[in-house]
Amino acid sequence: MQNVSPSMRYNFNKIPTSSWNSFGQAFDVNSVMQYNGYAFSQNGQPVLIDRSTGRAICWNTKLTASDYAQINSLYGCGSNPTAAPTTRPTAGPSTTTTSNVSYK
């Protein structure tokens, strides 16, 4: 914890496993939900090291099979995604534009 900014240390508080639901998935160091190895560093040094490699955890930008499985479980989706996109509604809300952002 010596490399973690004091004001950010709460992000590393341990919680009991009964307080979170992994939907039957093991811990996935490659999950997009995993902090990268330098997150909250106060001095540019790594704060999270992958024990299997001895290196700082990479910044993961792609969903893993475990991420998909947890999302599917959370939202009650089957394990097999649909082969084709769902149909789009023929009528929808109007579009409002504010500056360079479009809201639908």
C-alpha positions as a Markdown table, in Angstrom:
| # | Residue | x | y | z |
|---|---|---|---|---|
| 1 | Met | 0.0 | 0.0 | 0.0 |
| 2 | Gln | 3.1 | 2.3 | 0.1 |
| 3 | Asn | 2.6 | 3.2 | -3.6 |
| 4 | Val | -1.1 | 4.0 | -3.2 |
| 5 | Ser | -2.2 | 7.6 | -2.8 |
| 6 | Pro | -3.6 | 7.8 | 0.8 |
| 7 | Ser | -6.8 | 9.4 | -0.4 |
| 8 | Met | -7.4 | 6.4 | -2.7 |
| 9 | Arg | -6.6 | 3.5 | -0.3 |
| 10 | Tyr | -10.3 | 2.9 | 0.4 |
| 11 | Asn | -10.5 | 1.4 | -3.1 |
| 12 | Phe | -8.4 | -1.5 | -1.8 |
| 13 | Asn | -10.5 | -2.3 | 1.3 |
| 14 | Lys | -11.2 | -6.0 | 1.6 |
| 15 | Ile | -14.7 | -7.1 | 1.8 |
| 16 | Pro | -16.1 | -10.5 | 2.8 |
| 17 | Thr | -16.8 | -12.9 | -0.1 |
| 18 | Ser | -20.4 | -13.1 | 1.1 |
| 19 | Ser | -20.8 | -9.4 | 0.2 |
| 20 | Trp | -20.2 | -9.8 | -3.6 |
| 21 | Asn | -21.5 | -12.2 | -6.3 |
| 22 | Ser | -19.1 | -13.5 | -8.9 |
| 23 | Phe | -21.9 | -15.5 | -10.5 |
| 24 | Gly | -19.9 | -18.7 | -10.1 |
| 25 | Gln | -16.8 | -17.3 | -11.9 |
| 26 | Ala | -13.3 | -17.5 | -10.5 |
| 27 | Phe | -11.3 | -14.4 | -10.0 |
| 28 | Asp | -10.1 | -13.2 | -13.5 |
| 29 | Val | -7.0 | -11.0 | -13.4 |
| 30 | Asn | -7.7 | -10.1 | -17.1 |
| 31 | Ser | -11.3 | -8.9 | -16.5 |
| 32 | Val | -12.1 | -5.3 | -17.6 |
| 33 | Met | -13.3 | -4.8 | -14.1 |
| 34 | Gln | -9.9 | -5.3 | -12.6 |
| 35 | Tyr | -7.9 | -2.2 | -11.8 |
| 36 | Asn | -4.7 | -1.8 | -13.8 |
| 37 | Gly | -1.4 | -2.2 | -12.0 |
| 38 | Tyr | -0.8 | 1.5 | -11.7 |
| 39 | Ala | -4.3 | 2.6 | -10.6 |
| 40 | Phe | -4.2 | 5.1 | -7.8 |
| 41 | Ser | -0.4 | 5.1 | -7.7 |
| 42 | Gln | 1.0 | 8.2 | -5.9 |
| 43 | Asn | 4.6 | 7.7 | -7.3 |
| 44 | Gly | 4.3 | 6.0 | -10.7 |
| 45 | Gln | 5.2 | 2.6 | -9.1 |
| 46 | Pro | 2.9 | -0.4 | -9.5 |
| 47 | Val | 0.2 | -1.0 | -6.9 |
| 48 | Leu | -1.1 | -4.3 | -8.2 |
| 49 | Ile | 1.2 | -7.2 | -9.2 |
| 50 | Asp | 0.1 | -10.4 | -10.9 |
| 51 | Arg | 1.5 | -13.1 | -8.7 |
| 52 | Ser | 1.8 | -15.5 | -11.6 |
| 53 | Thr | 4.1 | -13.2 | -13.6 |
| 54 | Gly | 5.5 | -10.8 | -11.0 |
| 55 | Arg | 4.5 | -7.9 | -13.3 |
| 56 | Ala | 2.1 | -5.0 | -12.9 |
| 57 | Ile | -1.5 | -6.0 | -14.0 |
| 58 | Cys | -2.2 | -4.8 | -17.5 |
| 59 | Trp | -4.9 | -2.4 | -18.4 |
| 60 | Asn | -7.5 | -4.7 | -19.8 |
| 61 | Thr | -9.7 | -3.3 | -22.6 |
| 62 | Lys | -11.4 | -6.4 | -23.9 |
| 63 | Leu | -14.1 | -8.4 | -22.3 |
| 64 | Thr | -13.1 | -11.9 | -21.2 |
| 65 | Ala | -15.2 | -15.1 | -21.3 |
| 66 | Ser | -15.6 | -14.6 | -17.5 |
| 67 | Asp | -16.8 | -11.0 | -18.1 |
| 68 | Tyr | -19.4 | -12.3 | -20.6 |
| 69 | Ala | -20.5 | -15.1 | -18.3 |
| 70 | Gln | -21.0 | -12.7 | -15.4 |
| 71 | Ile | -22.9 | -10.2 | -17.5 |
| 72 | Asn | -25.1 | -13.0 | -18.9 |
| 73 | Ser | -25.8 | -14.3 | -15.4 |
| 74 | Leu | -26.6 | -10.8 | -14.1 |
| 75 | Tyr | -29.1 | -10.0 | -16.8 |
| 76 | Gly | -30.6 | -13.5 | -17.1 |
| 77 | Cys | -29.3 | -14.1 | -20.6 |
| 78 | Gly | -28.5 | -17.6 | -21.9 |
| 79 | Ser | -25.0 | -18.8 | -22.4 |
| 80 | Asn | -25.5 | -18.7 | -26.2 |
| 81 | Pro | -25.8 | -15.2 | -27.7 |
| 82 | Thr | -28.3 | -14.6 | -30.5 |
| 83 | Ala | -27.0 | -15.2 | -34.0 |
| 84 | Ala | -28.5 | -12.0 | -35.4 |
| 85 | Pro | -29.2 | -8.6 | -34.0 |
| 86 | Thr | -32.7 | -8.1 | -32.6 |
| 87 | Thr | -35.1 | -6.1 | -34.8 |
| 88 | Arg | -35.3 | -2.4 | -34.3 |
| 89 | Pro | -38.5 | -0.6 | -33.5 |
| 90 | Thr | -40.0 | 1.2 | -36.4 |
| 91 | Ala | -40.8 | 4.3 | -34.4 |
| 92 | Gly | -38.8 | 5.8 | -31.6 |
| 93 | Pro | -38.3 | 8.9 | -29.6 |
| 94 | Ser | -37.3 | 12.1 | -31.4 |
| 95 | Thr | -33.7 | 13.1 | -31.4 |
| 96 | Thr | -32.6 | 16.2 | -29.6 |
| 97 | Thr | -29.2 | 17.8 | -30.2 |
| 98 | Thr | -27.4 | 19.9 | -27.7 |
| 99 | Ser | -24.0 | 21.2 | -28.9 |
| 100 | Asn | -22.2 | 18.2 | -30.4 |
| 101 | Val | -24.1 | 15.6 | -28.3 |
| 102 | Ser | -27.1 | 13.8 | -29.8 |
| 103 | Tyr | -29.6 | 12.4 | -27.4 |
| 104 | Lys | -32.3 | 9.8 | -28.4 |
